[in-house]
Each structure stands twice: as structure tokens, then as C-alpha cells.
Amino acid sequence: MVREYLKLIKNFSKVESVSIFDKNIAKAQSIGVKEAKKSYSKAYEPFLKGYNVSLDVKGKKIDSFEFSEIFEKSANINFFIGGAYGFEEDFLNKTQKIISLSDLTFAHKIAKVVLFEQIYRGLCIGANHPYHK
């Protein structure tokens, strides 16, 4: 499904999907909450460029119209999907926006599908395309 949304998004914008899940993140998940959060920060911090949006349970719940406004902020936007325990406060403070997709915890693959659908929907809203209705 992510590939399908990437194809649709290409009509509006250049988008790249980068997955950063390494052995350090996998190992940290089994150690504890603090270690898991720290592993995501360490893996993601080199990618903090442009306008950065964290997807975290502590984030603000927004609707699709508010989400579409993110694309007015910058031409270079990065979305970071947190782990099951979320992000360290320090990492969150380095991002410009923190949003929550839901109170539910999603597997990364599911969160990624929801994120890309909302990216497509948000770009459609900005272009007055009828998809969002």
C-alpha cells in the first residue's frame, strides 16, 4: 500500500521513504523503555534537516485539514515514526511539530501506511483535488 501511495503522491511532490531500523534498535527494544527511546534518537538525529515532524503518542491529534497545513511550512519535510514507547523528550524538542495518529499503538508498517495516506490526502487538500471528500 505504501508503494501505491508513493505513486499517487508523485503527482504532487517528490517523496522518499527511508526505513531506519537497525540491529541497535531491535536490541534496545528488548532491554527497556529508556534504551528503546534512545536507540531511535540515535538513529534518527542525523536526518533532522528541514521541517521535522515526529509521530508520537504525546503529540497533538489533528484532522486532515490541519495535517495538510504541514506542507505549507517547508519544501523539505521529514516525518519520524516513533517506536512503541515513543521518543525521548530531547528528540521531540528538536522537531518542529509533534503529532499523534491515534491513541492506539500501531506496528511501523501500519503507521507508515496511515502516514502516506494522510500525506496524499493533505497534498490533495492543498491542490483542491476531490480525493479528500
N, CA, C and O of each residue as an XYZ file, in Angstrom:
532
protein
N       0.809     -1.192      0.000
C       0.000      0.000      0.000
C       0.863      1.272      0.000
O       0.506      2.271     -0.625
N       1.974      1.224      0.691
C       2.853      2.398      0.706
C       3.306      2.713     -0.716
O       3.323      3.877     -1.115
N       3.668      1.698     -1.476
C       4.102      1.924     -2.871
C       2.994      2.575     -3.693
O       3.255      3.448     -4.520
N       1.757      2.143     -3.458
C       0.629      2.737     -4.186
C       0.497      4.221     -3.853
O       0.296      5.043     -4.747
N       0.609      4.561     -2.583
C       0.511      5.970     -2.202
C       1.705      6.766     -2.714
O       1.552      7.930     -3.085
N       2.879      6.168     -2.740
C       4.046      6.862     -3.294
C       3.805      7.223     -4.758
O       4.176      8.313     -5.192
N       3.190      6.323     -5.521
C       2.871      6.598     -6.923
C       1.899      7.762     -7.031
O       2.075      8.645     -7.870
N       0.880      7.768     -6.190
C      -0.109      8.837     -6.213
C       0.503     10.176     -5.805
O       0.203     11.212     -6.398
N       1.352     10.144     -4.798
C       1.979     11.367     -4.278
C       2.892     12.007     -5.313
O       3.037     13.229     -5.343
N       3.512     11.183     -6.169
C       4.425     11.716     -7.194
C       3.765     12.764     -8.084
O       4.453     13.601     -8.667
N       2.446     12.726     -8.192
C       1.741     13.726     -8.986
C       1.782     15.115     -8.347
O       1.520     16.115     -9.014
N       2.108     15.175     -7.070
C       2.097     16.434     -6.337
C       3.467     16.857     -5.836
O       3.766     18.049     -5.761
N       4.302     15.879     -5.492
C       5.544     16.209     -4.800
C       6.546     15.069     -4.928
O       6.181     13.930     -5.218
N       7.798     15.396     -4.708
C       8.837     14.369     -4.645
C       8.877     13.848     -3.212
O       9.053     14.622     -2.270
N       8.716     12.547     -3.050
C       8.693     11.938     -1.727
C       9.621     10.739     -1.721
O       9.696      9.980     -2.687
N      10.316     10.590     -0.622
C      11.215      9.453     -0.448
C      10.858      8.759      0.867
O      10.638      9.408      1.890
N      10.806      7.457      0.818
C      10.555      6.669      2.021
C      11.860      6.017      2.450
O      12.465      5.256      1.695
N      12.283      6.324      3.664
C      13.533      5.774      4.195
C      13.212      5.019      5.475
O      12.627      5.576      6.403
N      13.591      3.770      5.519
C      13.397      2.975      6.732
C      14.717      2.847      7.459
O      15.729      2.454      6.879
N      14.691      3.183      8.732
C      15.914      3.145      9.547
C      15.635      2.284     10.767
O      15.366      2.791     11.856
N      15.702      1.018     10.572
C      15.534      0.089     11.693
C      16.744     -0.821     11.662
O      16.877     -1.655     10.767
N      17.621     -0.667     12.632
C      18.855     -1.431     12.635
C      18.911     -2.383     13.830
O      17.989     -2.447     14.642
N      20.010     -3.112     13.912
C      20.148     -4.092     14.997
C      20.187     -3.428     16.370
O      19.778     -4.031     17.362
N      20.677     -2.185     16.433
C      20.717     -1.482     17.716
C      19.313     -1.162     18.222
O      19.042     -1.270     19.418
N      18.428     -0.772     17.321
C      17.038     -0.507     17.701
C      16.381     -1.811     18.133
O      15.709     -1.861     19.164
N      16.571     -2.856     17.355
C      15.966     -4.156     17.674
C      16.422     -4.652     19.040
O      15.612     -5.129     19.835
N      17.714     -4.540     19.308
C      18.263     -4.991     20.592
C      17.733     -4.139     21.746
O      17.369     -4.663     22.799
N      17.694     -2.819     21.537
C      17.246     -1.903     22.588
C      15.792     -2.152     22.979
O      15.426     -1.965     24.139
N      14.969     -2.567     22.035
C      13.557     -2.834     22.318
C      13.406     -3.910     23.381
O      12.478     -3.873     24.188
N      14.322     -4.867     23.375
C      14.222     -5.970     24.336
C      14.849     -5.635     25.697
O      14.656     -6.369     26.666
N      15.592     -4.540     25.766
C      16.249     -4.160     27.018
C      15.308     -3.354     27.909
O      15.145     -3.657     29.091
N      14.685     -2.316     27.324
C      13.794     -1.494     28.132
C      13.357     -0.226     27.432
O      13.812      0.087     26.332
N      12.466      0.499     28.090
C      11.870      1.709     27.521
C      12.930      2.772     27.225
O      12.993      3.295     26.112
N      13.749      3.086     28.205
C      14.764      4.129     28.052
C      15.708      3.810     26.888
O      16.019      4.679     26.074
N      16.149      2.578     26.823
C      17.075      2.157     25.778
C      16.401      2.209     24.403
O      17.022      2.605     23.416
N      15.133      1.808     24.346
C      14.405      1.825     23.080
C      14.286      3.254     22.552
O      14.558      3.509     21.380
N      13.881      4.178     23.413
C      13.744      5.568     23.008
C      15.076      6.145     22.547
O      15.151      6.840     21.534
N      16.122      5.846     23.306
C      17.457      6.357     22.986
C      17.943      5.828     21.624
O      18.580      6.557     20.864
N      17.641      4.570     21.329
C      18.087      3.978     20.070
C      17.443      4.673     18.865
O      18.086      4.860     17.832
N      16.171      5.052     19.007
C      15.513      5.781     17.921
C      16.125      7.167     17.755
O      16.357      7.611     16.631
N      16.385      7.845     18.853
C      17.007      9.170     18.774
C      18.339      9.088     18.049
O      18.619      9.887     17.155
N      19.145      8.137     18.432
C      20.481      7.995     17.831
C      20.389      7.702     16.333
O      21.168      8.237     15.545
N      19.450      6.864     15.948
C      19.295      6.504     14.536
C      18.715      7.649     13.709
O      19.096      7.828     12.553
N      17.799      8.422     14.288
C      17.081      9.446     13.536
C      17.754     10.814     13.519
O      17.563     11.569     12.566
N      18.533     11.156     14.539
C      19.092     12.507     14.649
C      19.865     12.975     13.416
O      19.769     14.153     13.070
N      20.624     12.115     12.738
C      21.326     12.595     11.537
C      20.384     13.065     10.415
O      20.824     13.739      9.484
N      19.112     12.719     10.496
C      18.148     13.075      9.455
C      17.319     14.312      9.808
O      16.393     14.663      9.078
N      17.639     14.963     10.904
C      16.907     16.157     11.328
C      17.371     17.357     10.504
O      18.257     18.106     10.916
N      16.756     17.525      9.339
C      17.061     18.636      8.442
C      15.749     19.146      7.897
O      14.822     18.365      7.683
N      15.653     20.431      7.670
C      14.405     20.988      7.155
C      13.361     21.076      8.249
O      13.682     21.372      9.400
N      12.115     20.819      7.894
C      10.991     20.853      8.824
C      10.722     19.423      9.260
O      10.470     18.556      8.423
N      10.774     19.169     10.553
C      10.702     17.807     11.083
C       9.438     17.596     11.907
O       9.089     18.406     12.766
N       8.759     16.480     11.621
C       7.518     16.134     12.297
C       7.692     14.767     12.946
O       8.004     13.785     12.272
N       7.489     14.711     14.256
C       7.535     13.440     14.981
C       6.132     12.889     15.126
O       5.198     13.624     15.446
N       5.987     11.606     14.893
C       4.724     10.914     15.156
C       4.916     10.188     16.476
O       5.667      9.217     16.568
N       4.224     10.677     17.491
C       4.443     10.200     18.842
C       3.122     10.234     19.596
O       2.287     11.106     19.352
N       2.931      9.296     20.502
C       1.693      9.231     21.281
C       1.443     10.514     22.069
O       0.293     10.834     22.372
N       2.504     11.259     22.408
C       2.361     12.517     23.151
C       1.958     13.681     22.251
O       1.684     14.781     22.730
N       1.923     13.429     20.946
C       1.646     14.500     20.004
C       0.199     14.948     19.986
O      -0.684     14.318     20.568
N      -0.009     16.042     19.305
C      -1.342     16.616     19.158
C      -2.129     15.809     18.128
O      -1.593     15.424     17.089
N      -3.372     15.565     18.417
C      -4.252     14.916     17.460
C      -4.818     15.994     16.548
O      -5.411     16.966     17.015
N      -4.632     15.817     15.255
C      -5.081     16.813     14.291
C      -5.944     16.145     13.231
O      -5.898     14.930     13.038
N      -6.732     16.968     12.550
C      -7.536     16.422     11.460
C      -6.756     16.554     10.142
O      -5.653     17.099     10.116
N      -7.333     16.057      9.076
C      -6.637     16.044      7.787
C      -6.373     17.446      7.254
O      -5.377     17.661      6.565
N      -7.242     18.398      7.559
C      -7.014     19.763      7.096
C      -5.823     20.395      7.826
O      -5.014     21.088      7.209
N      -5.717     20.159      9.128
C      -4.546     20.642      9.870
C      -3.278     19.942      9.372
O      -2.221     20.562      9.255
N      -3.397     18.651      9.084
C      -2.252     17.908      8.566
C      -1.792     18.519      7.241
O      -0.591     18.640      7.002
N      -2.733     18.904      6.384
C      -2.376     19.473      5.073
C      -1.577     20.770      5.217
O      -0.800     21.118      4.329
N      -1.762     21.482      6.324
C      -1.039     22.731      6.551
C       0.456     22.513      6.773
O       1.251     23.438      6.607
N       0.834     21.307      7.141
C       2.260     20.989      7.320
C       3.025     21.266      6.033
O       4.178     21.697      6.074
N       2.388     21.022      4.890
C       3.078     21.162      3.606
C       3.289     22.616      3.203
O       3.967     22.892      2.213
N       2.726     23.533      3.949
C       2.952     24.953      3.721
C       4.192     25.441      4.458
O       4.650     26.558      4.218
N       4.749     24.612      5.360
C       5.852     25.023      6.225
C       7.205     25.032      5.529
O       8.043     25.890      5.805
N       7.422     24.072      4.618
C       8.739     23.913      4.018
C       8.645     23.012      2.801
O       7.693     22.247      2.652
N       9.643     23.111      1.934
C       9.721     22.199      0.793
C      10.386     20.886      1.200
O      10.272     19.880      0.500
N      11.081     20.904      2.335
C      11.791     19.721      2.818
C      11.207     19.326      4.171
O      11.517     19.933      5.196
N      10.360     18.306      4.159
C       9.682     17.864      5.376
C      10.050     16.415      5.658
O      10.018     15.568      4.765
N      10.398     16.142      6.905
C      10.722     14.786      7.336
C       9.726     14.349      8.397
O       9.408     15.103      9.316
N       9.238     13.123      8.259
C       8.348     12.537      9.251
C       9.093     11.406      9.939
O       9.727     10.583      9.279
N       9.020     11.365     11.261
C       9.685     10.337     12.047
C       8.644      9.554     12.840
O       7.892     10.116     13.636
N       8.619      8.255     12.606
C       7.680      7.390     13.320
C       8.380      6.836     14.546
O       9.408      6.167     14.434
N       7.828      7.112     15.708
C       8.410      6.631     16.951
C       8.146      5.158     17.179
O       7.288      4.555     16.535
N       8.888      4.599     18.096
C       8.687      3.204     18.481
C       7.485      3.073     19.398
O       6.799      4.056     19.676
N       7.237      1.884     19.859
C       6.085      1.611     20.727
C       6.122      2.464     21.997
O       5.076      2.770     22.570
N       7.316      2.845     22.433
C       7.461      3.660     23.640
C       7.591      5.154     23.334
O       7.726      5.969     24.247
N       7.550      5.503     22.067
C       7.682      6.898     21.675
C       9.130      7.337     21.581
O      10.039      6.520     21.431
N       9.325      8.645     21.673
C      10.649      9.257     21.554
C      11.110      9.848     22.885
O      10.304     10.103     23.780
N      12.402     10.057     22.995
C      12.957     10.808     24.121
C      12.499     12.264     23.999
O      12.309     12.768     22.892
N      12.327     12.922     25.118
C      11.929     14.335     25.120
C      12.922     15.187     24.337
O      12.524     16.108     23.622
N      14.209     14.886     24.467
C      15.246     15.645     23.778
C      15.042     15.586     22.267
O      15.182     16.597     21.580
N      14.712     14.407     21.752
C      14.471     14.283     20.310
C      13.231     15.085     19.917
O      13.256     15.822     18.931
N      12.162     14.947     20.674
C      10.931     15.675     20.374
C      11.171     17.175     20.347
O      10.585     17.882     19.526
N      12.023     17.668     21.232
C      12.329     19.102     21.286
C      13.101     19.578     20.064
O      13.143     20.778     19.792
N      13.705     18.669     19.333
C      14.460     19.026     18.128
C      13.580     19.041     16.880
O      14.037     19.428     15.805
N      12.330     18.625     17.013
C      11.420     18.641     15.876
C      10.488     19.850     15.980
O      10.264     20.389     17.063
N       9.958     20.256     14.847
C       9.124     21.444     14.825
C       7.656     21.146     15.148
O       6.919     22.037     15.570
N       7.237     19.903     14.951
C       5.851     19.547     15.203
C       5.796     18.108     15.708
O       6.546     17.244     15.254
N       4.888     17.870     16.658
C       4.675     16.524     17.193
C       3.195     16.216     17.054
O       2.344     16.918     17.601
N       2.902     15.156     16.313
C       1.506     14.775     16.137
C       1.318     13.307     16.513
O       2.268     12.525     16.550
N       0.078     12.965     16.787
C      -0.284     11.586     17.092
C      -1.298     11.122     16.057
O      -2.273     11.822     15.784
N      -1.076      9.962     15.487
C      -2.030      9.396     14.541
C      -3.246      8.820     15.263
O      -4.346      8.763     14.714
N      -3.019      8.391     16.518
C      -4.088      7.729     17.269
C      -3.606      7.459     18.687
O      -2.409      7.522     18.967
N      -4.534      7.162     19.569
C      -4.153      6.685     20.896
C      -3.708      5.227     20.839
O      -3.076      4.719     21.765
N      -4.048      4.572     19.744
C      -3.644      3.175     19.573
C      -2.164      3.090     19.221
O      -1.602      4.035     18.667
N      -1.535      1.974     19.537
C      -0.163      1.716     19.120
C      -0.218      0.877     17.851
O      -0.845     -0.182     17.823
N       0.444      1.358     16.800
C       0.471      0.654     15.526
C       1.860      0.075     15.272
O       2.866      0.630     15.714
N       1.902     -1.039     14.562
C       3.175     -1.528     14.029
C       3.674     -0.471     13.044
O       2.871      0.241     12.441
N       4.992     -0.366     12.877
C       5.550      0.635     11.967
C       4.944      0.539     10.574
O       4.669      1.558      9.941
N       4.737     -0.678     10.099
C       4.198     -0.849      8.746
C       2.807     -0.245      8.626
O       2.478      0.358      7.604
N       1.996     -0.400      9.649
C       0.646      0.172      9.636
C       0.718      1.688      9.758
O       0.032      2.404      9.029
N       1.545      2.181     10.675
C       1.697      3.626     10.851
C       2.176      4.275      9.554
O       1.753      5.377      9.206
N       3.047      3.588      8.858
C       3.583      4.121      7.608
C       2.492      4.224      6.540
O       2.449      5.204      5.798
N       1.622      3.235      6.457
C       0.507      3.294      5.506
C      -0.409      4.463      5.848
O      -0.800      5.228      4.966
N      -0.751      4.601      7.128
C      -1.617      5.703      7.555
C      -0.945      7.039      7.253
O      -1.597      7.961      6.764
N       0.344      7.153      7.538
C       1.075      8.383      7.274
C       1.050      8.732      5.787
O       0.741      9.868      5.427
N       1.369      7.781      4.929
C       1.408      8.063      3.494
C       0.026      8.372      2.930
O      -0.101      9.163      1.995
N      -1.007      7.752      3.492
C      -2.362      8.089      3.060
C      -2.663      9.531      3.435
O      -3.247     10.267      2.639
N      -2.275      9.943      4.625
C      -2.514     11.319      5.062
C      -1.653     12.320      4.284
O      -2.090     13.443      4.030
N      -0.452     11.928      3.912
C       0.375     12.800      3.067
C      -0.341     13.021      1.733
O      -0.459     14.152      1.262
N      -0.815     11.933      1.133
C      -1.548     12.057     -0.130
C      -2.802     12.906      0.058
O      -3.066     13.808     -0.737
N      -3.563     12.627      1.088
C      -4.789     13.383      1.366
C      -4.452     14.867      1.585
O      -5.131     15.744      1.051
N      -3.415     15.139      2.360
C      -3.023     16.523      2.628
C      -2.618     17.272      1.377
O      -2.966     18.441      1.209
N      -1.886     16.610      0.499
C      -1.489     17.240     -0.764
C      -2.701     17.466     -1.658
O      -2.778     18.470     -2.367
N      -3.646     16.530     -1.623
C      -4.889     16.699     -2.387
C      -5.697     17.878     -1.866
O      -6.264     18.640     -2.649
N      -5.752     18.028     -0.556
C      -6.465     19.171      0.031
C      -5.833     20.470     -0.456
O      -6.534     21.397     -0.861
N      -4.512     20.530     -0.413
C      -3.800     21.739     -0.844
C      -3.999     22.049     -2.320
O      -3.932     23.209     -2.725
N      -4.241     21.030     -3.122
C      -4.424     21.203     -4.566
C      -5.900     21.249     -4.961
O      -6.222     21.272     -6.149
N      -6.792     21.262     -3.981
C      -8.233     21.230     -4.226
C      -8.655     20.027     -5.071
O      -9.580     20.114     -5.879
N      -7.978     18.932     -4.873
C      -8.321     17.670     -5.552
C      -9.451     17.021     -4.763
O      -9.466     17.101     -3.535
N     -10.394     16.383     -5.441
C     -11.562     15.847     -4.725
C     -11.315     14.591     -3.867
O     -12.241     14.132     -3.197
N     -10.129     14.038     -3.866
C      -9.876     12.804     -3.099
C     -10.285     12.924     -1.642
O     -10.852     11.983     -1.087
N     -10.016     14.045     -1.014
C     -10.227     14.188      0.432
C     -11.701     14.237      0.832
O     -12.002     14.203      2.025
N     -12.609     14.313     -0.106
C     -14.037     14.406      0.246
C     -14.678     13.050      0.317
O     -15.871     12.944      0.600
